[in-house]
Amino acid sequence: MPDSDASPRRHPFDLDPRFGAALLPFGVGDPSDAHVDLDDDGLRVRFGFFSLATPVRNLAGAQLTGPFRAVKALGARLSLADRGVTFGSATERGGLFRLRQVSV
C-alpha cells in the first residue's frame, strides 16, 4: 500500500562556520555532507565519511541536548563506555537518539 508521506524528512546538521576546518578531516565541508533522514523505515545519519542506519523500531527516544565544549562536541566518535556514537558539528545544541540495541 503506497504511503503518501514515504519521502524522508531531512534534518541538516547545524554547521558552525567557526569550526569548518576542524570538520574537514571527517569529510564535512558543506551542509549536504551532514544530515539526518527520518522516515517510516528508519533513521539514517550521514556525517561526511561516516554513516549510521537503524530501523524505527530500534529507536527508544530522542531529545535535544547541549550546549557543549568544542573538544567534546565536534567530529565523529564511538563511546566504549555507553556504546553510543557522536556526530558533532556545533556546540550550541545536539540531537541525542537512544537505541534499544546497538551492534557494530
TAGI-V984218 format. One record per backbone hydrogen bond with DSSP energy under -1.0 kcal/mol. CO is the residue of the C=O (numbers start at 0). NH is the residue of the N-H. E is the energy in kcal/mol with one decimal. If there is no record, write none. Layout:
CO/NH/E  CO/NH/E
This chain:
2/5/-1.2  8/37/-1.9  10/35/-2.5  15/18/-2.2  16/19/-1.3  18/22/-1.4  22/25/-1.3  22/27/-1.8  23/26/-2.0  25/48/-2.6  29/32/-2.3  30/33/-1.2  32/47/-3.4  33/12/-2.1  34/45/-2.9  35/10/-3.0  36/43/-2.6  37/8/-3.0  41/38/-2.0  42/53/-2.3  43/36/-3.2  44/51/-1.9  45/34/-2.1  46/49/-2.1  49/46/-2.9  51/44/-3.2  53/42/-2.8  54/57/-1.8  55/58/-2.1  57/99/-3.0  60/97/-2.7  62/95/-3.2  64/93/-2.5  68/71/-1.3  68/72/-1.3  69/73/-2.1  74/87/-3.4  76/85/-3.1  78/82/-1.2  83/78/-3.4  85/76/-2.1  87/74/-2.8  88/15/-1.8  90/67/-3.1  93/64/-3.2  95/62/-1.9  97/59/-3.6  97/60/-1.2
